[in-house]
Amino acid sequence: MRPTTTMPAFQGRPGRRDFVRVGFLGSLGLATSLRSSAAITGTRAKAKSCILIWLDGGPSHLETFDLKPDVPADVRGPFRPIATTVAGLEMCEHLPNLARQARHLAVVRSMTSPLGEHGIANHYLLTGYKPSPVLDYPSYGAVVSHAKPQTGVLPSYIAVPDYRSTAGSGFLGSAHRPFATGGDPAKPDFQVRDLDLFPRVTAGRMERRREFLELFESAQSTVEKAAPRDAVFEQAFRMTVSPQAKAAFDLSRETPKTRERYGPRTIGQSCLLARRLVEAGVPFVTVLNTGWDTHDGLTLQLRDGYSGAKQGVGLIPSLDLALSGLLADLSERGLLESTLVVAMGEFGRTPKLNTRAGRDHWPRVFSVVLAGGGIPGGQVFGSSDRVGESPKDNPVTPSDLAATLYTLLGINPQSELRTPDGRPVQVNQGGQVIRALLG
């Protein structure tokens, strides 16, 4: 939103943030400060960074990674399974490129949750905690931001192009909220919002405002003990004036061949941007991919797409190009071992097709795909029953998944965070680490 030229009204004695707001931070919209964090690391990290591809709406496990070809038609759906480069691992026929990358994949087919409504299910999968009316838990990215604050020009937690509120910072506060790029990375005119100076605000004026803030803080420190520097302003200032920050977001620096590899859709170019960001040192990037709530006409949504151009531009073929391109690119650059890649949504879909040729919400069993970050690839963990209705063996809860991801990222699941009022809260509670995914 464009700022107005009206000066903000101060309530009582103006503080540092009031002055930051005037003419700069209010228009910039950056709220990714680098406040000091508690020491919550402690396990040996296999992964330095994580790319979470959030398949928003609940992808059907029965049309992607857990097809059931030998059951009645109203269960098995319209797609066929194909073999992959890993013996015994099959996936959807519309994932041929990913099938060739199967050696990198660990497919968990026994995820299970009791929560089948989007909002609360999102929260459980993105935090490892069931929602609570008294406490807003932080998401993975926020905890990573808290544990591994950036010292460079880029934030610790970036969302491409946006994020769900359940992927926010929770009780950790705005300091660890993701910086959302906005826009559509697939469009030729893509630009990251809030990264450029506001019109008529020159670099010189920015520097003078920074100097003014420093003088103000120095004067205020004679009244307030140990007045901290405003890290929000510092982060925003560094990103706005830094050529390195702008370069990290600049997809035009990629060759046409590389961009084509990820596919032309938003998810593909978002994954490419995510790779650039982890390459630049960002520890956590979320890619938001919407549209997976397939209550009706799932063939149109999942295979064909709505473009009207041709078949094969739906959600599954687009994911195929994006995820396979990301894994291959990371591997070739020597980044896959240090980058954990996770693709998941909030639940699966019903084991029986409904009367609208779609599937409804089904949290009892679904699939999650992981790769890189020290995870042994070429494996399937757990299984669903004959019709994909319930876990058959090795059930995995969102809390278990959270404990595993935190461990891979070098964060001790049993370590404690602090709420603003000083209440201790464990990073993860009740989750069991999946040892088969640790290597």
GIMO-V397718 format. One record per residue. N is the residue number from 1. RES is the residue in one small letter. SS is DSSP state (alpha for helix, beta for strand, coil for the rest). PSI is psi in radians with two decimals (999 if undefined). Layout:
<<N/RES/SS/PSI> <N/RES/SS/PSI>>
This chain:
<<1/m/coil/2.34> <2/r/coil/2.39> <3/p/coil/2.73> <4/t/coil/3.02> <5/t/coil/0.07> <6/t/coil/2.31> <7/m/coil/2.45> <8/p/coil/2.57> <9/a/coil/2.30> <10/f/coil/2.40> <11/q/coil/1.89> <12/g/coil/-2.67> <13/r/coil/2.22> <14/p/coil/2.52> <15/g/coil/-3.12> <16/r/alpha/-0.74> <17/r/alpha/-0.50> <18/d/alpha/-0.72> <19/f/alpha/-0.59> <20/v/alpha/-0.67> <21/r/alpha/-0.59> <22/v/alpha/1.94> <23/g/alpha/-0.05> <24/f/alpha/-1.31> <25/l/alpha/-0.57> <26/g/alpha/-0.65> <27/s/alpha/-0.51> <28/l/alpha/-0.71> <29/g/coil/0.24> <30/l/coil/2.22> <31/a/coil/1.06> <32/t/coil/1.14> <33/s/coil/2.89> <34/l/coil/1.00> <35/r/coil/2.73> <36/s/coil/2.51> <37/s/coil/2.77> <38/a/coil/2.70> <39/a/coil/1.65> <40/i/coil/0.05> <41/t/beta/3.01> <42/g/coil/-0.45> <43/t/coil/2.74> <44/r/coil/2.10> <45/a/coil/2.26> <46/k/coil/-0.50> <47/a/coil/2.34> <48/k/coil/-0.41> <49/s/beta/2.92> <50/c/beta/2.39> <51/i/beta/1.99> <52/l/beta/2.02> <53/i/beta/1.86> <54/w/beta/1.96> <55/l/beta/1.50> <56/d/coil/2.22> <57/g/coil/-0.34> <58/g/coil/1.52> <59/p/coil/2.51> <60/s/coil/2.06> <61/h/alpha/-0.52> <62/l/alpha/-0.18> <63/e/alpha/0.04> <64/t/coil/-1.29> <65/f/coil/0.07> <66/d/coil/1.00> <67/l/coil/2.64> <68/k/coil/1.46> <69/p/coil/-0.29> <70/d/coil/0.45> <71/v/coil/2.96> <72/p/coil/2.71> <73/a/alpha/-0.58> <74/d/alpha/-0.10> <75/v/alpha/-0.80> <76/r/alpha/-0.41> <77/g/coil/-3.03> <78/p/coil/-0.18> <79/f/coil/2.68> <80/r/coil/2.66> <81/p/beta/2.67> <82/i/beta/2.72> <83/a/beta/2.71> <84/t/coil/-3.07> <85/t/coil/-0.02> <86/v/coil/2.14> <87/a/coil/2.29> <88/g/coil/-0.17> <89/l/coil/2.03> <90/e/beta/2.74> <91/m/beta/-3.13> <92/c/beta/2.51> <93/e/coil/-0.36> <94/h/coil/0.29> <95/l/coil/0.82> <96/p/alpha/-0.65> <97/n/alpha/-0.69> <98/l/alpha/-0.58> <99/a/alpha/-0.57> <100/r/coil/-0.25> <101/q/coil/0.24> <102/a/alpha/-0.41> <103/r/alpha/-0.35> <104/h/alpha/-0.24> <105/l/beta/2.52> <106/a/beta/2.01> <107/v/beta/2.05> <108/v/beta/1.99> <109/r/beta/0.16> <110/s/beta/0.50> <111/m/beta/2.47> <112/t/coil/2.48> <113/s/coil/2.64> <114/p/coil/-0.01> <115/l/coil/2.04> <116/g/coil/0.26> <117/e/coil/2.43> <118/h/alpha/-0.93> <119/g/alpha/-0.89> <120/i/alpha/-0.57> <121/a/alpha/-0.72> <122/n/alpha/-0.87> <123/h/alpha/-0.81> <124/y/alpha/-0.78> <125/l/alpha/-0.53> <126/l/alpha/-0.16> <127/t/alpha/-0.43> <128/g/coil/0.00> <129/y/coil/2.42> <130/k/coil/2.55> <131/p/coil/2.56> <132/s/coil/2.44> <133/p/coil/-0.21> <134/v/coil/-0.16> <135/l/coil/2.27> <136/d/coil/1.85> <137/y/coil/2.55> <138/p/coil/2.62> <139/s/coil/3.02> <140/y/alpha/-0.87> <141/g/alpha/-0.66> <142/a/alpha/-0.71> <143/v/alpha/-0.72> <144/v/alpha/-0.74> <145/s/alpha/-0.70> <146/h/alpha/-0.71> <147/a/alpha/-0.53> <148/k/coil/1.14> <149/p/coil/2.48> <150/q/coil/2.56> <151/t/coil/-0.08> <152/g/coil/-2.73> <153/v/coil/-0.33> <154/l/coil/2.57> <155/p/coil/2.86> <156/s/coil/-0.38> <157/y/beta/2.04> <158/i/beta/2.41> <159/a/beta/2.30> <160/v/beta/2.14> <161/p/coil/-0.15> <162/d/coil/-3.01> <163/y/coil/2.70> <164/r/coil/2.67> <165/s/alpha/-0.50> <166/t/alpha/-0.15> <167/a/alpha/0.36> <168/g/coil/-2.77> <169/s/coil/-0.16> <170/g/alpha/-2.45> <171/f/alpha/-0.12> <172/l/alpha/-0.29> <173/g/coil/3.11> <174/s/alpha/-0.36> <175/a/alpha/-0.44> <176/h/alpha/0.32> <177/r/coil/2.51> <178/p/coil/2.54> <179/f/beta/2.03> <180/a/beta/2.25> <181/t/coil/-0.55> <182/g/coil/3.14> <183/g/coil/-3.00> <184/d/coil/1.89> <185/p/coil/-0.28> <186/a/coil/-0.18> <187/k/coil/2.51> <188/p/coil/-0.53> <189/d/coil/0.37> <190/f/coil/2.29> <191/q/coil/2.53> <192/v/coil/2.19> <193/r/coil/2.57> <194/d/coil/0.15> <195/l/coil/-0.40> <196/d/coil/2.76> <197/l/coil/2.54> <198/f/coil/2.54> <199/p/coil/2.39> <200/r/coil/-0.03> <201/v/coil/1.82> <202/t/coil/2.93> <203/a/alpha/-0.62> <204/g/alpha/-0.76> <205/r/alpha/-0.67> <206/m/alpha/-0.77> <207/e/alpha/-0.69> <208/r/alpha/-0.66> <209/r/alpha/-0.64> <210/r/alpha/-0.75> <211/e/alpha/-0.69> <212/f/alpha/-0.75> <213/l/alpha/-0.72> <214/e/alpha/-0.74> <215/l/alpha/-0.74> <216/f/alpha/-0.80> <217/e/alpha/-0.68> <218/s/alpha/-0.76> <219/a/alpha/-0.69> <220/q/alpha/-0.53> <221/s/coil/-0.32> <222/t/coil/-0.30> <223/v/coil/-0.74> <224/e/coil/2.25> <225/k/coil/2.35> <226/a/coil/0.83> <227/a/coil/2.12> <228/p/coil/2.67> <229/r/coil/2.61> <230/d/coil/1.73> <231/a/alpha/-0.47> <232/v/alpha/-0.83> <233/f/alpha/-0.77> <234/e/alpha/-0.79> <235/q/alpha/-0.81> <236/a/alpha/-0.74> <237/f/alpha/-0.82> <238/r/alpha/-0.74> <239/m/alpha/-0.67> <240/t/alpha/-0.61> <241/v/alpha/-0.01> <242/s/coil/2.13> <243/p/alpha/-0.56> <244/q/alpha/-0.71> <245/a/alpha/-0.81> <246/k/alpha/-0.67> <247/a/alpha/-0.67> <248/a/alpha/-0.56> <249/f/coil/-0.03> <250/d/coil/1.69> <251/l/alpha/-0.31> <252/s/alpha/-0.22> <253/r/alpha/-0.18> <254/e/coil/2.59> <255/t/coil/2.67> <256/p/alpha/-0.61> <257/k/alpha/-0.74> <258/t/alpha/-0.74> <259/r/alpha/-0.66> <260/e/alpha/-0.60> <261/r/alpha/-0.64> <262/y/alpha/-0.18> <263/g/coil/2.73> <264/p/coil/-0.15> <265/r/coil/2.94> <266/t/alpha/-0.72> <267/i/alpha/-0.67> <268/g/alpha/-0.86> <269/q/alpha/-0.46> <270/s/alpha/-0.69> <271/c/alpha/-0.64> <272/l/alpha/-0.76> <273/l/alpha/-0.68> <274/a/alpha/-0.73> <275/r/alpha/-0.75> <276/r/alpha/-0.66> <277/l/alpha/-0.75> <278/v/alpha/-0.55> <279/e/alpha/-0.51> <280/a/coil/0.03> <281/g/coil/0.10> <282/v/coil/2.19> <283/p/coil/-0.37> <284/f/beta/2.20> <285/v/beta/2.27> <286/t/beta/2.31> <287/v/beta/2.11> <288/l/beta/2.13> <289/n/beta/1.95> <290/t/coil/2.96> <291/g/coil/0.08> <292/w/coil/0.15> <293/d/coil/1.36> <294/t/coil/1.29> <295/h/coil/-0.39> <296/d/coil/2.68> <297/g/coil/0.86> <298/l/alpha/-0.47> <299/t/alpha/-0.75> <300/l/alpha/-0.81> <301/q/alpha/-0.77> <302/l/alpha/-0.63> <303/r/alpha/-0.86> <304/d/alpha/-0.71> <305/g/coil/2.95> <306/y/coil/0.14> <307/s/coil/-0.43> <308/g/coil/0.04> <309/a/coil/-1.01> <310/k/coil/2.87> <311/q/coil/2.79> <312/g/coil/0.30> <313/v/coil/0.29> <314/g/coil/-2.98> <315/l/alpha/-0.75> <316/i/alpha/-0.86> <317/p/alpha/-0.61> <318/s/alpha/-0.71> <319/l/alpha/-0.66> <320/d/alpha/-0.87> <321/l/alpha/-0.76> <322/a/alpha/-0.88> <323/l/alpha/-0.71> <324/s/alpha/-0.70> <325/g/alpha/-0.71> <326/l/alpha/-0.82> <327/l/alpha/-0.77> <328/a/alpha/-0.75> <329/d/alpha/-0.81> <330/l/alpha/-0.73> <331/s/alpha/-0.80> <332/e/alpha/-0.48> <333/r/coil/0.04> <334/g/coil/0.42> <335/l/coil/-0.17> <336/l/alpha/-0.66> <337/e/alpha/-0.47> <338/s/alpha/0.03> <339/t/beta/2.03> <340/l/beta/2.20> <341/v/beta/2.24> <342/v/beta/2.28> <343/a/beta/2.09> <344/m/beta/2.88> <345/g/coil/-2.91> <346/e/coil/-0.35> <347/f/coil/-3.10> <348/g/beta/-2.75> <349/r/beta/2.78> <350/t/coil/2.52> <351/p/coil/-0.07> <352/k/coil/2.34> <353/l/coil/2.47> <354/n/coil/-3.10> <355/t/coil/-0.14> <356/r/coil/0.33> <357/a/coil/0.61> <358/g/coil/-3.04> <359/r/coil/2.59> <360/d/coil/-3.11> <361/h/beta/2.44> <362/w/beta/1.68> <363/p/coil/-0.14> <364/r/coil/-0.58> <365/v/coil/2.45> <366/f/beta/-3.14> <367/s/beta/2.62> <368/v/beta/2.46> <369/v/beta/2.32> <370/l/beta/2.73> <371/a/beta/2.78> <372/g/beta/-2.91> <373/g/coil/0.45> <374/g/coil/-0.01> <375/i/coil/2.28> <376/p/coil/2.11> <377/g/coil/3.12> <378/g/coil/0.63> <379/q/beta/2.72> <380/v/beta/2.26> <381/f/beta/2.22> <382/g/coil/2.98> <383/s/beta/2.80> <384/s/beta/2.95> <385/d/coil/-3.02> <386/r/coil/-0.63> <387/v/coil/0.17> <388/g/coil/0.64> <389/e/coil/-0.64> <390/s/coil/2.80> <391/p/beta/2.41> <392/k/beta/-0.69> <393/d/beta/2.80> <394/n/coil/0.99> <395/p/coil/2.47> <396/v/beta/2.13> <397/t/coil/2.83> <398/p/alpha/-0.54> <399/s/alpha/-0.69> <400/d/alpha/-0.78> <401/l/alpha/-0.75> <402/a/alpha/-0.79> <403/a/alpha/-0.67> <404/t/alpha/-0.81> <405/l/alpha/-0.76> <406/y/alpha/-0.72> <407/t/alpha/-0.78> <408/l/alpha/-0.56> <409/l/coil/0.08> <410/g/coil/0.35> <411/i/beta/2.18> <412/n/coil/2.04> <413/p/coil/-0.42> <414/q/coil/-0.06> <415/s/coil/2.90> <416/e/beta/2.48> <417/l/beta/2.95> <418/r/beta/2.29> <419/t/coil/2.91> <420/p/coil/-0.48> <421/d/coil/0.19> <422/g/coil/0.10> <423/r/coil/2.26> <424/p/beta/2.35> <425/v/beta/2.20> <426/q/beta/2.55> <427/v/coil/-0.70> <428/n/coil/2.48> <429/q/coil/2.11> <430/g/coil/-0.07> <431/g/coil/2.49> <432/q/coil/2.18> <433/v/coil/2.35> <434/i/coil/1.74> <435/r/alpha/-0.55> <436/a/alpha/-0.34> <437/l/alpha/-0.06> <438/l/coil/-0.32> <439/g/coil/999>>
